[in-house]
Amino acid sequence: MEVRKVIHIDMDAFFASIEQRDFPEYRGKPLAVGYSGARGVVSAASYEARRYGVHSAMASSTALRKCPHLIFVPARFQVYKEVSLQIRNIFLEYTDLVEPLSLDEAFLDVTDNYKHMRSATLIAREIKARILEETGLTASAGVSFNKFLAKIASDQNKPNGIFVIEPKHAEHFLEQLPVERFFGVGKVTAERMHSMGIRTGYDLKQRSEADLVRAFGKAGHLYYQHVRAIDNRPVEPNRIRKSLGAENTFLTDIDSREELETLLKGICEEVVGRIGKNSFAGARTVTLKLKYADFRIISRSKTLPLPVSDLETLYQTGIELLRPIDLSPKVRLLGISVKKPEVMEWKGGGVQLEIDFGERTG
């Protein structure tokens, strides 16, 4: 069997780096992309900010406590998308097997490539150099024989690094790796593993597949395979978008049902606009998401007989889902999304599927 050659490219602090590239006064300074107000959230942080413990998804108030001189700048998503497309066009000069994961990262299968280069490592180095030359930005690259290992490798030497995991070294490398670094192992799952005496890949490898499935549901199958360097997923250049949505974080907590219903309409309008812009047809499951003042999150879903495409259907379904919900703890965030019916909910433990919400604060 031919060994695949997979590269994972991950842009370094992408949004923040673009801001520092375009505005020299921000260079070398701790910078966050986002809103600095009471309900703001950090979308991206420069490496200078990360030294203070600031990271994406952190509340802006927390970020400012960690770094009082942190500079906040508003996001310019259209610029980020344009740069992302520029980078993607570089990828496509090497292979058409490009699987974007987000604006700032992608997998490339270069087993057969347009340059007829035999070394995936040399391709990764060349791509990194091209990105720097054409955009002024740095990227980190991971090179290996499957997606799981390439993704892990790209995190090894950030920023502006490259790391290669060869087949003969893969299992030994994984045995030394903390379980937190494995795909699908978040904070809660890692704590559970620690309580079971599983702290490294070596510890994980001592458990049978049946034991891992009993403890972590379907995710246990993945953990069993990944620690053995097994990942048979192909690089998929035409990934189908599974869901689409929008959400709004409020400046003050809300417990008025009438006010939430009014705000919900605006969010639904945004989602319908995105459905049209992205030609996202065929979604029939509507999911309403609420985050309370105490940060608890709940969601309610309904699958309709026909696809959702118009504002009235989406809004009325959202109202129907919202009305039975208790609002006494007050609500700090409201969101709604649509999903295609063939996408199944994850029922196993340890991994939570994320809906592709586009968050805005206001």
C-alpha positions as CSV (number, residue, x, y, z in Angstrom):
1,M,0.0,0.0,0.0
2,E,1.3,3.4,-0.9
3,V,2.1,5.7,2.0
4,R,0.2,8.9,1.7
5,K,1.9,12.3,2.0
6,V,-0.2,14.7,4.0
7,I,0.6,18.3,5.0
8,H,-1.3,20.4,7.5
9,I,-0.8,24.2,7.1
10,D,-1.8,26.4,10.0
11,M,-1.4,30.1,9.7
12,D,0.3,31.7,12.8
13,A,-2.1,34.0,14.7
14,F,-3.8,34.6,11.4
15,F,-6.3,37.5,12.1
16,A,-3.9,39.3,14.5
17,S,-0.9,38.8,12.2
18,I,-2.9,40.5,9.3
19,E,-3.6,43.4,11.5
20,Q,0.1,43.7,12.5
21,R,1.1,43.4,8.9
22,D,-1.3,46.1,7.7
23,F,-0.8,48.5,10.6
24,P,2.9,48.9,11.6
25,E,2.0,50.6,14.9
26,Y,0.7,47.3,16.2
27,R,3.9,45.3,15.5
28,G,5.6,43.8,18.5
29,K,2.7,44.8,20.7
30,P,0.1,42.6,22.5
31,L,-3.0,42.8,20.2
32,A,-6.4,41.2,20.2
33,V,-8.9,41.1,17.4
34,G,-12.4,41.6,19.0
35,Y,-14.5,43.9,21.1
36,S,-13.1,45.2,24.3
37,G,-16.5,45.9,26.0
38,A,-18.0,44.1,28.9
39,R,-19.4,41.3,26.8
40,G,-16.6,41.2,24.3
41,V,-14.7,38.1,23.3
42,V,-11.2,37.7,21.9
43,S,-11.4,36.3,18.3
44,A,-7.6,36.1,17.9
45,A,-4.5,37.1,19.9
46,S,-1.0,38.0,18.7
47,Y,1.9,36.0,20.0
48,E,2.9,39.0,22.1
49,A,-0.6,38.9,23.8
50,R,-0.3,35.1,24.2
51,R,2.7,35.5,26.4
52,Y,0.4,37.1,29.0
53,G,-2.1,34.2,28.8
54,V,-4.5,35.9,26.4
55,H,-6.1,33.5,23.9
56,S,-9.0,33.2,21.5
57,A,-12.5,32.7,22.9
58,M,-11.4,34.4,26.2
59,A,-13.7,37.1,27.6
60,S,-12.2,40.5,26.8
61,S,-12.5,41.6,30.4
62,T,-10.4,38.6,31.5
63,A,-7.9,39.4,28.7
64,L,-7.5,43.0,29.9
65,R,-6.9,41.8,33.5
66,K,-4.1,39.6,32.2
67,C,-2.7,42.3,29.9
68,P,-3.9,45.8,30.8
69,H,-2.1,47.4,27.9
70,L,-3.7,44.9,25.4
71,I,-4.7,46.6,22.1
72,F,-8.1,45.7,20.7
73,V,-9.0,46.1,17.1
74,P,-12.2,45.2,15.3
75,A,-12.3,42.2,13.0
76,R,-12.1,42.8,9.2
77,F,-13.4,39.4,8.0
78,Q,-13.6,40.4,4.4
79,V,-9.8,41.1,4.4
80,Y,-9.2,37.8,6.2
81,K,-11.2,35.9,3.6
82,E,-9.3,37.6,0.7
83,V,-6.0,36.6,2.2
84,S,-7.2,33.1,2.9
85,L,-8.2,32.8,-0.8
86,Q,-4.8,34.0,-1.8
87,I,-3.2,31.3,0.3
88,R,-5.5,28.7,-1.0
89,N,-4.6,29.5,-4.5
90,I,-1.0,28.8,-3.6
91,F,-2.0,25.3,-2.3
92,L,-3.8,24.6,-5.6
93,E,-0.6,25.1,-7.5
94,Y,0.6,21.9,-5.9
95,T,-2.5,19.7,-5.6
96,D,-6.2,19.8,-6.0
97,L,-6.6,17.6,-2.9
98,V,-7.0,20.6,-0.5
99,E,-9.3,20.4,2.4
100,P,-9.9,23.7,4.1
101,L,-10.8,23.5,7.8
102,S,-11.2,27.2,8.3
103,L,-9.8,30.5,6.9
104,D,-6.4,29.8,8.5
105,E,-5.8,26.1,8.1
106,A,-6.0,23.3,5.6
107,F,-4.9,19.7,4.8
108,L,-3.1,18.9,1.5
109,D,-2.6,15.5,0.1
110,V,0.6,15.8,-2.0
111,T,1.2,12.1,-2.7
112,D,0.7,13.0,-6.4
113,N,1.4,16.6,-6.9
114,Y,1.6,19.0,-9.9
115,K,5.3,19.8,-9.2
116,H,6.3,16.1,-9.3
117,M,8.2,16.6,-6.1
118,R,8.8,13.4,-4.1
119,S,9.4,15.1,-0.8
120,A,6.4,16.3,1.1
121,T,8.7,18.2,3.5
122,L,10.2,20.1,0.6
123,I,6.7,21.0,-0.6
124,A,5.8,22.2,2.8
125,R,8.9,24.4,3.0
126,E,8.2,25.8,-0.4
127,I,4.6,26.6,0.4
128,K,5.6,28.3,3.6
129,A,8.2,30.4,1.7
130,R,5.5,31.3,-0.9
131,I,3.0,32.4,1.7
132,L,5.6,34.6,3.4
133,E,6.7,36.1,0.1
134,E,3.2,36.8,-1.3
135,T,1.3,37.7,1.9
136,G,4.0,38.7,4.4
137,L,2.6,36.2,6.9
138,T,4.1,33.1,8.5
139,A,2.6,29.6,8.7
140,S,3.5,26.4,10.5
141,A,3.4,23.1,8.8
142,G,3.0,19.5,9.9
143,V,4.0,16.6,7.5
144,S,3.1,13.0,8.0
145,F,1.2,10.1,6.4
146,N,-2.3,10.9,7.7
147,K,-4.4,13.8,8.7
148,F,-4.3,13.1,12.5
149,L,-0.5,13.1,12.6
150,A,-0.1,16.0,10.2
151,K,-2.4,18.1,12.4
152,I,-0.5,17.3,15.6
153,A,2.9,17.9,13.8
154,S,1.9,21.4,12.8
155,D,1.5,22.4,16.4
156,Q,5.0,21.2,17.4
157,N,7.1,24.1,16.3
158,K,4.8,27.1,16.2
159,P,5.2,29.8,15.1
160,N,6.8,29.6,11.7
161,G,7.9,26.0,12.2
162,I,7.8,22.7,10.4
163,F,7.7,19.2,11.9
164,V,7.7,15.8,10.3
165,I,6.4,12.6,11.8
166,E,7.7,9.6,9.8
167,P,5.9,6.2,9.8
168,K,8.7,4.5,11.6
169,H,8.7,7.0,14.4
170,A,4.9,7.7,14.7
171,E,3.9,5.3,17.4
172,H,6.9,6.1,19.6
173,F,6.1,9.8,19.2
174,L,2.5,9.3,20.2
175,E,3.4,7.3,23.2
176,Q,5.3,10.3,24.6
177,L,2.5,12.7,23.8
178,P,0.2,14.1,26.6
179,V,-3.4,13.0,26.0
180,E,-4.5,16.6,25.8
181,R,-2.8,16.8,22.4
182,F,-4.9,14.0,20.9
183,F,-7.8,15.0,18.6
184,G,-11.1,15.1,20.4
185,V,-9.6,15.2,23.9
186,G,-10.7,18.5,25.4
187,K,-10.3,19.7,29.0
188,V,-13.2,17.7,30.4
189,T,-12.2,14.5,28.6
190,A,-8.5,15.0,29.6
191,E,-9.5,15.3,33.3
192,R,-11.5,12.1,33.0
193,M,-8.6,10.3,31.5
194,H,-6.3,11.6,34.2
195,S,-8.7,10.2,36.8
196,M,-8.3,6.9,35.1
197,G,-4.5,7.1,35.2
198,I,-4.2,7.9,31.5
199,R,-1.8,10.8,31.0
200,T,0.2,10.0,27.9
201,G,-0.3,8.1,24.7
202,Y,1.6,5.2,26.3
203,D,-1.1,5.0,29.0
204,L,-3.8,5.3,26.5
205,K,-2.3,2.4,24.4
206,Q,-2.6,0.0,27.4
207,R,-6.4,0.2,27.3
208,S,-8.4,-2.1,25.1
209,E,-10.8,-0.7,22.5
210,A,-13.7,-2.0,24.4
211,D,-12.6,-0.3,27.6
212,L,-12.2,3.0,25.8
213,V,-15.6,2.7,24.2
214,R,-17.3,2.0,27.5
215,A,-15.6,5.0,29.0
216,F,-15.9,7.5,26.1
217,G,-18.6,6.2,23.8
218,K,-17.9,6.3,20.0
219,A,-14.9,8.6,20.6
220,G,-13.2,5.6,22.2
221,H,-12.8,4.0,18.8
222,L,-10.9,7.1,17.6
223,Y,-8.6,7.2,20.6
224,Y,-7.8,3.5,20.2
225,Q,-6.9,4.0,16.5
226,H,-5.1,7.4,16.8
227,V,-2.7,6.2,19.5
228,R,-1.7,3.5,17.0
229,A,-1.1,6.1,14.3
230,I,-4.2,4.9,12.4
231,D,-6.3,7.5,10.5
232,N,-7.8,6.4,7.2
233,R,-9.7,9.6,6.5
234,P,-8.9,10.9,3.0
235,V,-8.2,14.6,2.4
236,E,-11.6,15.8,1.1
237,P,-11.4,18.7,-1.3
238,N,-15.2,19.1,-1.5
239,R,-16.2,19.0,2.1
240,I,-19.9,19.5,2.4
241,R,-20.9,22.2,4.9
242,K,-23.0,20.6,7.6
243,S,-24.6,23.5,9.3
244,L,-24.9,27.3,9.2
245,G,-26.1,29.8,11.8
246,A,-25.6,33.0,13.6
247,E,-25.7,34.1,17.2
248,N,-25.7,37.3,19.3
249,T,-24.0,38.0,22.6
250,F,-25.9,40.8,24.5
251,L,-24.3,43.7,26.3
252,T,-26.7,43.1,29.2
253,D,-28.4,39.9,30.3
254,I,-32.0,39.6,29.1
255,D,-35.0,37.8,30.7
256,S,-37.8,39.5,28.7
257,R,-39.3,37.0,26.3
258,E,-40.7,39.8,24.0
259,E,-37.2,41.4,23.7
260,L,-35.6,38.0,22.9
261,E,-38.2,37.3,20.3
262,T,-37.5,40.7,18.7
263,L,-33.7,40.0,18.7
264,L,-34.3,36.5,17.4
265,K,-35.8,37.9,14.2
266,G,-32.7,39.9,13.5
267,I,-30.6,36.8,14.0
268,C,-32.9,34.8,11.7
269,E,-32.6,37.5,9.0
270,E,-28.8,37.1,9.2
271,V,-29.1,33.3,8.8
272,V,-31.4,33.5,5.9
273,G,-29.0,35.9,4.2
274,R,-26.2,33.4,4.7
275,I,-28.3,30.6,3.4
276,G,-28.7,32.5,0.1
277,K,-25.1,33.7,0.0
278,N,-23.7,30.2,0.5
279,S,-26.2,28.4,-1.6
280,F,-26.9,26.3,1.5
281,A,-30.0,24.3,0.4
282,G,-31.7,21.3,1.9
283,A,-31.4,22.1,5.6
284,R,-34.4,21.0,7.6
285,T,-33.3,20.9,11.2
286,V,-33.5,24.1,13.2
287,T,-31.5,24.5,16.4
288,L,-32.0,27.3,19.0
289,K,-29.1,27.9,21.3
290,L,-29.1,29.9,24.6
291,K,-26.3,30.8,26.9
292,Y,-27.4,31.9,30.4
293,A,-25.8,34.5,32.6
294,D,-24.1,31.7,34.5
295,F,-22.6,30.4,31.2
296,R,-24.8,27.3,31.1
297,I,-25.7,26.4,27.5
298,I,-28.8,24.7,26.3
299,S,-30.1,24.0,22.8
300,R,-33.5,22.9,21.4
301,S,-34.0,21.4,17.9
302,K,-36.8,20.6,15.5
303,T,-36.7,18.9,12.1
304,L,-39.2,20.2,9.5
305,P,-40.8,18.3,6.7
306,L,-39.4,20.7,4.1
307,P,-36.1,22.6,3.8
308,V,-35.8,26.0,5.5
309,S,-35.1,28.8,3.1
310,D,-37.4,31.8,4.1
311,L,-37.4,34.1,7.1
312,E,-40.9,33.4,8.2
313,T,-40.4,29.6,8.5
314,L,-37.1,30.0,10.3
315,Y,-38.4,32.7,12.7
316,Q,-41.6,30.9,13.6
317,T,-39.7,27.7,14.3
318,G,-37.3,29.6,16.5
319,I,-40.2,31.2,18.4
320,E,-41.8,27.8,18.9
321,L,-38.5,26.5,20.3
322,L,-37.9,29.5,22.5
323,R,-41.4,29.8,24.2
324,P,-41.2,26.8,26.5
325,I,-37.7,27.7,27.8
326,D,-37.2,29.1,31.3
327,L,-35.7,32.6,31.1
328,S,-35.4,33.3,34.8
329,P,-31.6,32.9,35.0
330,K,-31.4,35.6,32.2
331,V,-29.9,35.1,28.8
332,R,-26.5,36.4,27.6
333,L,-26.4,34.8,24.2
334,L,-29.0,33.7,21.6
335,G,-28.3,31.8,18.4
336,I,-30.1,29.8,15.7
337,S,-28.8,27.5,13.1
338,V,-30.0,25.2,10.4
339,K,-28.6,21.7,9.6
340,K,-29.0,19.2,6.9
341,P,-31.0,16.1,8.1
342,E,-28.4,13.6,7.1
343,V,-25.9,15.0,9.6
344,M,-26.2,12.9,12.7
345,E,-25.8,14.0,16.3
346,W,-22.8,12.7,18.2
347,K,-24.0,10.4,20.9
348,G,-20.7,9.3,22.3
349,G,-18.8,10.8,25.2
350,G,-15.9,13.2,25.2
351,V,-16.5,15.0,21.9
352,Q,-19.0,17.7,21.2
353,L,-19.9,18.6,17.6
354,E,-19.8,22.3,17.0
355,I,-22.4,24.2,15.0
356,D,-20.8,26.7,12.6
357,F,-22.2,29.8,14.2
358,G,-21.0,33.2,13.1
359,E,-20.9,35.2,16.3
360,R,-21.4,38.9,16.6
361,T,-21.5,41.1,19.7
362,G,-24.0,43.8,20.1
